[in-house]
Amino acid sequence: MYNNTITKIGPSESAIFLNLNTFFSIVGSAVMLGEPIYYYHWLGLLLIVPGVLMGSGALEDMIRKRARAGKV
């Protein structure tokens, strides 16, 4: 089911959600385990997400879709 879903949505969109594991790990450890969240956890997340958006081409796809939607 997982691989079938990736083939339907595409690798660039799935890469975004796969790399959000960092966010869910931070929140989950804070909520369930009472772990503190430090600034470098958020810094890492803020570096990972834009890197994935730019590296996967998802950012360019979003820009193109918005440009097409504006022209219609």
mmCIF file of the N, C-alpha and C atoms, coordinates in Angstrom:
data_MODEL
# 
_entry.id   MODEL 
# 
loop_
_atom_site.group_PDB 
_atom_site.id 
_atom_site.type_symbol 
_atom_site.label_atom_id 
_atom_site.label_alt_id 
_atom_site.label_comp_id 
_atom_site.label_asym_id 
_atom_site.label_entity_id 
_atom_site.label_seq_id 
_atom_site.pdbx_PDB_ins_code 
_atom_site.Cartn_x 
_atom_site.Cartn_y 
_atom_site.Cartn_z 
_atom_site.occupancy 
_atom_site.B_iso_or_equiv 
_atom_site.pdbx_formal_charge 
_atom_site.auth_seq_id 
_atom_site.auth_comp_id 
_atom_site.auth_asym_id 
_atom_site.auth_atom_id 
_atom_site.pdbx_PDB_model_num 
ATOM 1   N N  . MET A 1 1  ? 0.829  -1.183 0.000   1.00 0.00 ? 1  MET A N  1 
ATOM 2   C CA . MET A 1 1  ? 0.000  0.000  0.000   1.00 0.00 ? 1  MET A CA 1 
ATOM 3   C C  . MET A 1 1  ? 0.880  1.256  0.000   1.00 0.00 ? 1  MET A C  1 
ATOM 4   N N  . TYR A 1 2  ? 1.942  1.224  0.791   1.00 0.00 ? 2  TYR A N  1 
ATOM 5   C CA . TYR A 1 2  ? 2.850  2.370  0.882   1.00 0.00 ? 2  TYR A CA 1 
ATOM 6   C C  . TYR A 1 2  ? 3.488  2.679  -0.475  1.00 0.00 ? 2  TYR A C  1 
ATOM 7   N N  . ASN A 1 3  ? 4.044  1.658  -1.127  1.00 0.00 ? 3  ASN A N  1 
ATOM 8   C CA . ASN A 1 3  ? 4.697  1.862  -2.424  1.00 0.00 ? 3  ASN A CA 1 
ATOM 9   C C  . ASN A 1 3  ? 3.683  2.280  -3.488  1.00 0.00 ? 3  ASN A C  1 
ATOM 10  N N  . ASN A 1 4  ? 2.490  1.753  -3.440  1.00 0.00 ? 4  ASN A N  1 
ATOM 11  C CA . ASN A 1 4  ? 1.454  2.133  -4.386  1.00 0.00 ? 4  ASN A CA 1 
ATOM 12  C C  . ASN A 1 4  ? 1.093  3.605  -4.226  1.00 0.00 ? 4  ASN A C  1 
ATOM 13  N N  . THR A 1 5  ? 1.022  4.065  -2.994  1.00 0.00 ? 5  THR A N  1 
ATOM 14  C CA . THR A 1 5  ? 0.712  5.473  -2.738  1.00 0.00 ? 5  THR A CA 1 
ATOM 15  C C  . THR A 1 5  ? 1.811  6.375  -3.271  1.00 0.00 ? 5  THR A C  1 
ATOM 16  N N  . ILE A 1 6  ? 3.066  5.984  -3.091  1.00 0.00 ? 6  ILE A N  1 
ATOM 17  C CA . ILE A 1 6  ? 4.178  6.793  -3.601  1.00 0.00 ? 6  ILE A CA 1 
ATOM 18  C C  . ILE A 1 6  ? 4.123  6.885  -5.120  1.00 0.00 ? 6  ILE A C  1 
ATOM 19  N N  . THR A 1 7  ? 3.753  5.805  -5.796  1.00 0.00 ? 7  THR A N  1 
ATOM 20  C CA . THR A 1 7  ? 3.659  5.869  -7.258  1.00 0.00 ? 7  THR A CA 1 
ATOM 21  C C  . THR A 1 7  ? 2.539  6.807  -7.698  1.00 0.00 ? 7  THR A C  1 
ATOM 22  N N  . LYS A 1 8  ? 1.508  6.947  -6.889  1.00 0.00 ? 8  LYS A N  1 
ATOM 23  C CA . LYS A 1 8  ? 0.402  7.834  -7.263  1.00 0.00 ? 8  LYS A CA 1 
ATOM 24  C C  . LYS A 1 8  ? 0.714  9.306  -6.999  1.00 0.00 ? 8  LYS A C  1 
ATOM 25  N N  . ILE A 1 9  ? 1.362  9.618  -5.885  1.00 0.00 ? 9  ILE A N  1 
ATOM 26  C CA . ILE A 1 9  ? 1.620  11.024 -5.573  1.00 0.00 ? 9  ILE A CA 1 
ATOM 27  C C  . ILE A 1 9  ? 2.969  11.505 -6.085  1.00 0.00 ? 9  ILE A C  1 
ATOM 28  N N  . GLY A 1 10 ? 3.873  10.600 -6.371  1.00 0.00 ? 10 GLY A N  1 
ATOM 29  C CA . GLY A 1 10 ? 5.179  10.987 -6.895  1.00 0.00 ? 10 GLY A CA 1 
ATOM 30  C C  . GLY A 1 10 ? 6.233  11.064 -5.807  1.00 0.00 ? 10 GLY A C  1 
ATOM 31  N N  . PRO A 1 11 ? 7.482  10.878 -6.199  1.00 0.00 ? 11 PRO A N  1 
ATOM 32  C CA . PRO A 1 11 ? 8.569  10.852 -5.215  1.00 0.00 ? 11 PRO A CA 1 
ATOM 33  C C  . PRO A 1 11 ? 8.857  12.202 -4.569  1.00 0.00 ? 11 PRO A C  1 
ATOM 34  N N  . SER A 1 12 ? 8.674  13.299 -5.287  1.00 0.00 ? 12 SER A N  1 
ATOM 35  C CA . SER A 1 12 ? 9.004  14.594 -4.695  1.00 0.00 ? 12 SER A CA 1 
ATOM 36  C C  . SER A 1 12 ? 8.045  14.951 -3.566  1.00 0.00 ? 12 SER A C  1 
ATOM 37  N N  . GLU A 1 13 ? 6.750  14.678 -3.764  1.00 0.00 ? 13 GLU A N  1 
ATOM 38  C CA . GLU A 1 13 ? 5.789  14.967 -2.709  1.00 0.00 ? 13 GLU A CA 1 
ATOM 39  C C  . GLU A 1 13 ? 5.957  14.022 -1.523  1.00 0.00 ? 13 GLU A C  1 
ATOM 40  N N  . SER A 1 14 ? 6.262  12.762 -1.797  1.00 0.00 ? 14 SER A N  1 
ATOM 41  C CA . SER A 1 14 ? 6.437  11.821 -0.696  1.00 0.00 ? 14 SER A CA 1 
ATOM 42  C C  . SER A 1 14 ? 7.711  12.115 0.094   1.00 0.00 ? 14 SER A C  1 
ATOM 43  N N  . ALA A 1 15 ? 8.744  12.659 -0.555  1.00 0.00 ? 15 ALA A N  1 
ATOM 44  C CA . ALA A 1 15 ? 9.982  13.008 0.146   1.00 0.00 ? 15 ALA A CA 1 
ATOM 45  C C  . ALA A 1 15 ? 9.733  14.079 1.200   1.00 0.00 ? 15 ALA A C  1 
ATOM 46  N N  . ILE A 1 16 ? 8.833  14.987 0.912   1.00 0.00 ? 16 ILE A N  1 
ATOM 47  C CA . ILE A 1 16 ? 8.512  16.039 1.875   1.00 0.00 ? 16 ILE A CA 1 
ATOM 48  C C  . ILE A 1 16 ? 7.961  15.417 3.150   1.00 0.00 ? 16 ILE A C  1 
ATOM 49  N N  . PHE A 1 17 ? 7.020  14.512 3.003   1.00 0.00 ? 17 PHE A N  1 
ATOM 50  C CA . PHE A 1 17 ? 6.395  13.905 4.178   1.00 0.00 ? 17 PHE A CA 1 
ATOM 51  C C  . PHE A 1 17 ? 7.335  12.944 4.892   1.00 0.00 ? 17 PHE A C  1 
ATOM 52  N N  . LEU A 1 18 ? 8.177  12.251 4.134   1.00 0.00 ? 18 LEU A N  1 
ATOM 53  C CA . LEU A 1 18 ? 9.146  11.358 4.767   1.00 0.00 ? 18 LEU A CA 1 
ATOM 54  C C  . LEU A 1 18 ? 10.123 12.135 5.632   1.00 0.00 ? 18 LEU A C  1 
ATOM 55  N N  . ASN A 1 19 ? 10.506 13.307 5.195   1.00 0.00 ? 19 ASN A N  1 
ATOM 56  C CA . ASN A 1 19 ? 11.460 14.090 5.955   1.00 0.00 ? 19 ASN A CA 1 
ATOM 57  C C  . ASN A 1 19 ? 10.810 14.893 7.073   1.00 0.00 ? 19 ASN A C  1 
ATOM 58  N N  . LEU A 1 20 ? 9.501  14.858 7.166   1.00 0.00 ? 20 LEU A N  1 
ATOM 59  C CA . LEU A 1 20 ? 8.829  15.453 8.316   1.00 0.00 ? 20 LEU A CA 1 
ATOM 60  C C  . LEU A 1 20 ? 8.877  14.523 9.531   1.00 0.00 ? 20 LEU A C  1 
ATOM 61  N N  . ASN A 1 21 ? 9.489  13.352 9.366   1.00 0.00 ? 21 ASN A N  1 
ATOM 62  C CA . ASN A 1 21 ? 9.681  12.456 10.510  1.00 0.00 ? 21 ASN A CA 1 
ATOM 63  C C  . ASN A 1 21 ? 10.436 13.164 11.623  1.00 0.00 ? 21 ASN A C  1 
ATOM 64  N N  . THR A 1 22 ? 11.327 14.063 11.258  1.00 0.00 ? 22 THR A N  1 
ATOM 65  C CA . THR A 1 22 ? 12.073 14.834 12.253  1.00 0.00 ? 22 THR A CA 1 
ATOM 66  C C  . THR A 1 22 ? 11.118 15.626 13.136  1.00 0.00 ? 22 THR A C  1 
ATOM 67  N N  . PHE A 1 23 ? 10.178 16.298 12.523  1.00 0.00 ? 23 PHE A N  1 
ATOM 68  C CA . PHE A 1 23 ? 9.200  17.073 13.277  1.00 0.00 ? 23 PHE A CA 1 
ATOM 69  C C  . PHE A 1 23 ? 8.377  16.181 14.200  1.00 0.00 ? 23 PHE A C  1 
ATOM 70  N N  . PHE A 1 24 ? 7.876  15.073 13.669  1.00 0.00 ? 24 PHE A N  1 
ATOM 71  C CA . PHE A 1 24 ? 7.052  14.185 14.478  1.00 0.00 ? 24 PHE A CA 1 
ATOM 72  C C  . PHE A 1 24 ? 7.861  13.536 15.595  1.00 0.00 ? 24 PHE A C  1 
ATOM 73  N N  . SER A 1 25 ? 9.129  13.292 15.363  1.00 0.00 ? 25 SER A N  1 
ATOM 74  C CA . SER A 1 25 ? 9.989  12.743 16.416  1.00 0.00 ? 25 SER A CA 1 
ATOM 75  C C  . SER A 1 25 ? 10.192 13.751 17.540  1.00 0.00 ? 25 SER A C  1 
ATOM 76  N N  . ILE A 1 26 ? 10.415 15.004 17.170  1.00 0.00 ? 26 ILE A N  1 
ATOM 77  C CA . ILE A 1 26 ? 10.600 16.053 18.179  1.00 0.00 ? 26 ILE A CA 1 
ATOM 78  C C  . ILE A 1 26 ? 9.342  16.202 19.030  1.00 0.00 ? 26 ILE A C  1 
ATOM 79  N N  . VAL A 1 27 ? 8.219  16.323 18.375  1.00 0.00 ? 27 VAL A N  1 
ATOM 80  C CA . VAL A 1 27 ? 6.956  16.513 19.095  1.00 0.00 ? 27 VAL A CA 1 
ATOM 81  C C  . VAL A 1 27 ? 6.601  15.271 19.911  1.00 0.00 ? 27 VAL A C  1 
ATOM 82  N N  . GLY A 1 28 ? 6.773  14.107 19.322  1.00 0.00 ? 28 GLY A N  1 
ATOM 83  C CA . GLY A 1 28 ? 6.443  12.869 20.022  1.00 0.00 ? 28 GLY A CA 1 
ATOM 84  C C  . GLY A 1 28 ? 7.300  12.651 21.256  1.00 0.00 ? 28 GLY A C  1 
ATOM 85  N N  . SER A 1 29 ? 8.596  12.922 21.139  1.00 0.00 ? 29 SER A N  1 
ATOM 86  C CA . SER A 1 29 ? 9.464  12.730 22.308  1.00 0.00 ? 29 SER A CA 1 
ATOM 87  C C  . SER A 1 29 ? 9.152  13.750 23.398  1.00 0.00 ? 29 SER A C  1 
ATOM 88  N N  . ALA A 1 30 ? 8.758  14.946 23.010  1.00 0.00 ? 30 ALA A N  1 
ATOM 89  C CA . ALA A 1 30 ? 8.406  15.961 24.010  1.00 0.00 ? 30 ALA A CA 1 
ATOM 90  C C  . ALA A 1 30 ? 7.097  15.613 24.711  1.00 0.00 ? 30 ALA A C  1 
ATOM 91  N N  . VAL A 1 31 ? 6.120  15.174 23.948  1.00 0.00 ? 31 VAL A N  1 
ATOM 92  C CA . VAL A 1 31 ? 4.802  14.883 24.513  1.00 0.00 ? 31 VAL A CA 1 
ATOM 93  C C  . VAL A 1 31 ? 4.799  13.570 25.300  1.00 0.00 ? 31 VAL A C  1 
ATOM 94  N N  . MET A 1 32 ? 5.333  12.513 24.704  1.00 0.00 ? 32 MET A N  1 
ATOM 95  C CA . MET A 1 32 ? 5.234  11.194 25.333  1.00 0.00 ? 32 MET A CA 1 
ATOM 96  C C  . MET A 1 32 ? 6.329  10.915 26.355  1.00 0.00 ? 32 MET A C  1 
ATOM 97  N N  . LEU A 1 33 ? 7.522  11.438 26.104  1.00 0.00 ? 33 LEU A N  1 
ATOM 98  C CA . LEU A 1 33 ? 8.643  11.122 26.989  1.00 0.00 ? 33 LEU A CA 1 
ATOM 99  C C  . LEU A 1 33 ? 9.067  12.282 27.880  1.00 0.00 ? 33 LEU A C  1 
ATOM 100 N N  . GLY A 1 34 ? 8.499  13.447 27.623  1.00 0.00 ? 34 GLY A N  1 
ATOM 101 C CA . GLY A 1 34 ? 8.864  14.612 28.419  1.00 0.00 ? 34 GLY A CA 1 
ATOM 102 C C  . GLY A 1 34 ? 10.256 15.148 28.114  1.00 0.00 ? 34 GLY A C  1 
ATOM 103 N N  . GLU A 1 35 ? 10.773 14.843 26.936  1.00 0.00 ? 35 GLU A N  1 
ATOM 104 C CA . GLU A 1 35 ? 12.099 15.315 26.546  1.00 0.00 ? 35 GLU A CA 1 
ATOM 105 C C  . GLU A 1 35 ? 12.052 16.812 26.254  1.00 0.00 ? 35 GLU A C  1 
ATOM 106 N N  . PRO A 1 36 ? 13.092 17.538 26.604  1.00 0.00 ? 36 PRO A N  1 
ATOM 107 C CA . PRO A 1 36 ? 13.115 18.972 26.260  1.00 0.00 ? 36 PRO A CA 1 
ATOM 108 C C  . PRO A 1 36 ? 13.413 19.171 24.776  1.00 0.00 ? 36 PRO A C  1 
ATOM 109 N N  . ILE A 1 37 ? 12.864 20.236 24.240  1.00 0.00 ? 37 ILE A N  1 
ATOM 110 C CA . ILE A 1 37 ? 13.131 20.593 22.850  1.00 0.00 ? 37 ILE A CA 1 
ATOM 111 C C  . ILE A 1 37 ? 14.079 21.784 22.864  1.00 0.00 ? 37 ILE A C  1 
ATOM 112 N N  . TYR A 1 38 ? 15.240 21.612 22.288  1.00 0.00 ? 38 TYR A N  1 
ATOM 113 C CA . TYR A 1 38 ? 16.249 22.660 22.261  1.00 0.00 ? 38 TYR A CA 1 
ATOM 114 C C  . TYR A 1 38 ? 16.220 23.397 20.931  1.00 0.00 ? 38 TYR A C  1 
ATOM 115 N N  . TYR A 1 39 ? 16.853 24.541 20.897  1.00 0.00 ? 39 TYR A N  1 
ATOM 116 C CA . TYR A 1 39 ? 16.860 25.361 19.677  1.00 0.00 ? 39 TYR A CA 1 
ATOM 117 C C  . TYR A 1 39 ? 17.488 24.629 18.504  1.00 0.00 ? 39 TYR A C  1 
ATOM 118 N N  . TYR A 1 40 ? 18.465 23.781 18.753  1.00 0.00 ? 40 TYR A N  1 
ATOM 119 C CA . TYR A 1 40 ? 19.123 23.102 17.639  1.00 0.00 ? 40 TYR A CA 1 
ATOM 120 C C  . TYR A 1 40 ? 18.244 22.016 17.027  1.00 0.00 ? 40 TYR A C  1 
ATOM 121 N N  . HIS A 1 41 ? 17.247 21.535 17.744  1.00 0.00 ? 41 HIS A N  1 
ATOM 122 C CA . HIS A 1 41 ? 16.278 20.628 17.138  1.00 0.00 ? 41 HIS A CA 1 
ATOM 123 C C  . HIS A 1 41 ? 15.459 21.384 16.081  1.00 0.00 ? 41 HIS A C  1 
ATOM 124 N N  . TRP A 1 42 ? 14.985 22.568 16.451  1.00 0.00 ? 42 TRP A N  1 
ATOM 125 C CA . TRP A 1 42 ? 14.203 23.378 15.515  1.00 0.00 ? 42 TRP A CA 1 
ATOM 126 C C  . TRP A 1 42 ? 15.073 23.877 14.365  1.00 0.00 ? 42 TRP A C  1 
ATOM 127 N N  . LEU A 1 43 ? 16.321 24.204 14.662  1.00 0.00 ? 43 LEU A N  1 
ATOM 128 C CA . LEU A 1 43 ? 17.237 24.641 13.606  1.00 0.00 ? 43 LEU A CA 1 
ATOM 129 C C  . LEU A 1 43 ? 17.435 23.528 12.583  1.00 0.00 ? 43 LEU A C  1 
ATOM 130 N N  . GLY A 1 44 ? 17.617 22.308 13.056  1.00 0.00 ? 44 GLY A N  1 
ATOM 131 C CA . GLY A 1 44 ? 17.759 21.173 12.149  1.00 0.00 ? 44 GLY A CA 1 
ATOM 132 C C  . GLY A 1 44 ? 16.530 20.982 11.288  1.00 0.00 ? 44 GLY A C  1 
ATOM 133 N N  . LEU A 1 45 ? 15.366 21.094 11.892  1.00 0.00 ? 45 LEU A N  1 
ATOM 134 C CA . LEU A 1 45 ? 14.121 20.974 11.146  1.00 0.00 ? 45 LEU A CA 1 
ATOM 135 C C  . LEU A 1 45 ? 13.997 22.080 10.104  1.00 0.00 ? 45 LEU A C  1 
ATOM 136 N N  . LEU A 1 46 ? 14.365 23.304 10.495  1.00 0.00 ? 46 LEU A N  1 
ATOM 137 C CA . LEU A 1 46 ? 14.273 24.432 9.559   1.00 0.00 ? 46 LEU A CA 1 
ATOM 138 C C  . LEU A 1 46 ? 15.273 24.318 8.415   1.00 0.00 ? 46 LEU A C  1 
ATOM 139 N N  . LEU A 1 47 ? 16.310 23.553 8.585   1.00 0.00 ? 47 LEU A N  1 
ATOM 140 C CA . LEU A 1 47 ? 17.260 23.325 7.493   1.00 0.00 ? 47 LEU A CA 1 
ATOM 141 C C  . LEU A 1 47 ? 16.835 22.147 6.614   1.00 0.00 ? 47 LEU A C  1 
ATOM 142 N N  . ILE A 1 48 ? 16.243 21.137 7.212   1.00 0.00 ? 48 ILE A N  1 
ATOM 143 C CA . ILE A 1 48 ? 15.855 19.939 6.467   1.00 0.00 ? 48 ILE A CA 1 
ATOM 144 C C  . ILE A 1 48 ? 14.688 20.212 5.524   1.00 0.00 ? 48 ILE A C  1 
ATOM 145 N N  . VAL A 1 49 ? 13.638 20.842 6.021   1.00 0.00 ? 49 VAL A N  1 
ATOM 146 C CA . VAL A 1 49 ? 12.424 21.015 5.218   1.00 0.00 ? 49 VAL A CA 1 
ATOM 147 C C  . VAL A 1 49 ? 12.672 21.852 3.952   1.00 0.00 ? 49 VAL A C  1 
ATOM 148 N N  . PRO A 1 50 ? 13.298 23.034 4.045   1.00 0.00 ? 50 PRO A N  1 
ATOM 149 C CA . PRO A 1 50 ? 13.559 23.766 2.799   1.00 0.00 ? 50 PRO A CA 1 
ATOM 150 C C  . PRO A 1 50 ? 14.527 23.017 1.870   1.00 0.00 ? 50 PRO A C  1 
ATOM 151 N N  . GLY A 1 51 ? 15.477 22.300 2.459   1.00 0.00 ? 51 GLY A N  1 
ATOM 152 C CA . GLY A 1 51 ? 16.398 21.521 1.634   1.00 0.00 ? 51 GLY A CA 1 
ATOM 153 C C  . GLY A 1 51 ? 15.681 20.451 0.837   1.00 0.00 ? 51 GLY A C  1 
ATOM 154 N N  . VAL A 1 52 ? 14.728 19.786 1.465   1.00 0.00 ? 52 VAL A N  1 
ATOM 155 C CA . VAL A 1 52 ? 13.952 18.766 0.764   1.00 0.00 ? 52 VAL A CA 1 
ATOM 156 C C  . VAL A 1 52 ? 13.065 19.408 -0.296  1.00 0.00 ? 52 VAL A C  1 
ATOM 157 N N  . LEU A 1 53 ? 12.435 20.528 0.042   1.00 0.00 ? 53 LEU A N  1 
ATOM 158 C CA . LEU A 1 53 ? 11.578 21.214 -0.936  1.00 0.00 ? 53 LEU A CA 1 
ATOM 159 C C  . LEU A 1 53 ? 12.361 21.651 -2.163  1.00 0.00 ? 53 LEU A C  1 
ATOM 160 N N  . MET A 1 54 ? 13.553 22.182 -1.959  1.00 0.00 ? 54 MET A N  1 
ATOM 161 C CA . MET A 1 54 ? 14.361 22.635 -3.089  1.00 0.00 ? 54 MET A CA 1 
ATOM 162 C C  . MET A 1 54 ? 15.012 21.467 -3.827  1.00 0.00 ? 54 MET A C  1 
ATOM 163 N N  . GLY A 1 55 ? 15.487 20.490 -3.087  1.00 0.00 ? 55 GLY A N  1 
ATOM 164 C CA . GLY A 1 55 ? 16.190 19.371 -3.707  1.00 0.00 ? 55 GLY A CA 1 
ATOM 165 C C  . GLY A 1 55 ? 15.294 18.427 -4.472  1.00 0.00 ? 55 GLY A C  1 
ATOM 166 N N  . SER A 1 56 ? 14.061 18.274 -4.039  1.00 0.00 ? 56 SER A N  1 
ATOM 167 C CA . SER A 1 56 ? 13.144 17.332 -4.689  1.00 0.00 ? 56 SER A CA 1 
ATOM 168 C C  . SER A 1 56 ? 12.434 17.954 -5.888  1.00 0.00 ? 56 SER A C  1 
ATOM 169 N N  . GLY A 1 57 ? 12.491 19.252 -6.024  1.00 0.00 ? 57 GLY A N  1 
ATOM 170 C CA . GLY A 1 57 ? 11.776 19.924 -7.110  1.00 0.00 ? 57 GLY A CA 1 
ATOM 171 C C  . GLY A 1 57 ? 10.340 20.235 -6.758  1.00 0.00 ? 57 GLY A C  1 
ATOM 172 N N  . ALA A 1 58 ? 9.919  19.908 -5.563  1.00 0.00 ? 58 ALA A N  1 
ATOM 173 C CA . ALA A 1 58 ? 8.533  20.147 -5.156  1.00 0.00 ? 58 ALA A CA 1 
ATOM 174 C C  . ALA A 1 58 ? 8.219  21.634 -5.103  1.00 0.00 ? 58 ALA A C  1 
ATOM 175 N N  . LEU A 1 59 ? 9.190  22.434 -4.697  1.00 0.00 ? 59 LEU A N  1 
ATOM 176 C CA . LEU A 1 59 ? 8.981  23.882 -4.636  1.00 0.00 ? 59 LEU A CA 1 
ATOM 177 C C  . LEU A 1 59 ? 8.719  24.450 -6.024  1.00 0.00 ? 59 LEU A C  1 
ATOM 178 N N  . GLU A 1 60 ? 9.480  23.989 -7.002  1.00 0.00 ? 60 GLU A N  1 
ATOM 179 C CA . GLU A 1 60 ? 9.268  24.457 -8.376  1.00 0.00 ? 60 GLU A CA 1 
ATOM 180 C C  . GLU A 1 60 ? 7.918  24.005 -8.913  1.00 0.00 ? 60 GLU A C  1 
ATOM 181 N N  . ASP A 1 61 ? 7.513  22.774 -8.574  1.00 0.00 ? 61 ASP A N  1 
ATOM 182 C CA . ASP A 1 61 ? 6.190  22.292 -8.992  1.00 0.00 ? 61 ASP A CA 1 
ATOM 183 C C  . ASP A 1 61 ? 5.078  23.136 -8.403  1.00 0.00 ? 61 ASP A C  1 
ATOM 184 N N  . MET A 1 62 ? 5.207  23.487 -7.115  1.00 0.00 ? 62 MET A N  1 
ATOM 185 C CA . MET A 1 62 ? 4.182  24.319 -6.475  1.00 0.00 ? 62 MET A CA 1 
ATOM 186 C C  . MET A 1 62 ? 4.109  25.695 -7.133  1.00 0.00 ? 62 MET A C  1 
ATOM 187 N N  . ILE A 1 63 ? 5.268  26.266 -7.450  1.00 0.00 ? 63 ILE A N  1 
ATOM 188 C CA . ILE A 1 63 ? 5.289  27.585 -8.102  1.00 0.00 ? 63 ILE A CA 1 
ATOM 189 C C  . ILE A 1 63 ? 4.641  27.511 -9.470  1.00 0.00 ? 63 ILE A C  1 
ATOM 190 N N  . ARG A 1 64 ? 4.945  26.467 -10.240 1.00 0.00 ? 64 ARG A N  1 
ATOM 191 C CA . ARG A 1 64 ? 4.335  26.306 -11.566 1.00 0.00 ? 64 ARG A CA 1 
ATOM 192 C C  . ARG A 1 64 ? 2.821  26.121 -11.488 1.00 0.00 ? 64 ARG A C  1 
ATOM 193 N N  . LYS A 1 65 ? 2.365  25.317 -10.521 1.00 0.00 ? 65 LYS A N  1 
ATOM 194 C CA . LYS A 1 65 ? 0.925  25.093 -10.382 1.00 0.00 ? 65 LYS A CA 1 
ATOM 195 C C  . LYS A 1 65 ? 0.195  26.375 -10.013 1.00 0.00 ? 65 LYS A C  1 
ATOM 196 N N  . ARG A 1 66 ? 0.790  27.158 -9.125  1.00 0.00 ? 66 ARG A N  1 
ATOM 197 C CA . ARG A 1 66 ? 0.157  28.435 -8.759  1.00 0.00 ? 66 ARG A CA 1 
ATOM 198 C C  . ARG A 1 66 ? 0.148  29.410 -9.926  1.00 0.00 ? 66 ARG A C  1 
ATOM 199 N N  . ALA A 1 67 ? 1.211  29.400 -10.723 1.00 0.00 ? 67 ALA A N  1 
ATOM 200 C CA . ALA A 1 67 ? 1.267  30.284 -11.883 1.00 0.00 ? 67 ALA A CA 1 
ATOM 201 C C  . ALA A 1 67 ? 0.196  29.884 -12.904 1.00 0.00 ? 67 ALA A C  1 
ATOM 202 N N  . ARG A 1 68 ? 0.018  28.583 -13.118 1.00 0.00 ? 68 ARG A N  1 
ATOM 203 C CA . ARG A 1 68 ? -1.016 28.116 -14.049 1.00 0.00 ? 68 ARG A CA 1 
ATOM 204 C C  . ARG A 1 68 ? -2.404 28.434 -13.533 1.00 0.00 ? 68 ARG A C  1 
ATOM 205 N N  . ALA A 1 69 ? -2.604 28.283 -12.228 1.00 0.00 ? 69 ALA A N  1 
ATOM 206 C CA . ALA A 1 69 ? -3.918 28.557 -11.645 1.00 0.00 ? 69 ALA A CA 1 
ATOM 207 C C  . ALA A 1 69 ? -4.258 30.049 -11.751 1.00 0.00 ? 69 ALA A C  1 
ATOM 208 N N  . GLY A 1 70 ? -3.259 30.895 -11.680 1.00 0.00 ? 70 GLY A N  1 
ATOM 209 C CA . GLY A 1 70 ? -3.478 32.334 -11.787 1.00 0.00 ? 70 GLY A CA 1 
ATOM 210 C C  . GLY A 1 70 ? -3.808 32.770 -13.193 1.00 0.00 ? 70 GLY A C  1 
ATOM 211 N N  . LYS A 1 71 ? -3.345 32.028 -14.188 1.00 0.00 ? 71 LYS A N  1 
ATOM 212 C CA . LYS A 1 71 ? -3.582 32.383 -15.589 1.00 0.00 ? 71 LYS A CA 1 
ATOM 213 C C  . LYS A 1 71 ? -4.949 31.930 -16.080 1.00 0.00 ? 71 LYS A C  1 
ATOM 214 N N  . VAL A 1 72 ? -5.551 30.980 -15.396 1.00 0.00 ? 72 VAL A N  1 
ATOM 215 C CA . VAL A 1 72 ? -6.830 30.424 -15.861 1.00 0.00 ? 72 VAL A CA 1 
ATOM 216 C C  . VAL A 1 72 ? -7.963 31.358 -15.603 1.00 0.00 ? 72 VAL A C  1 
# 
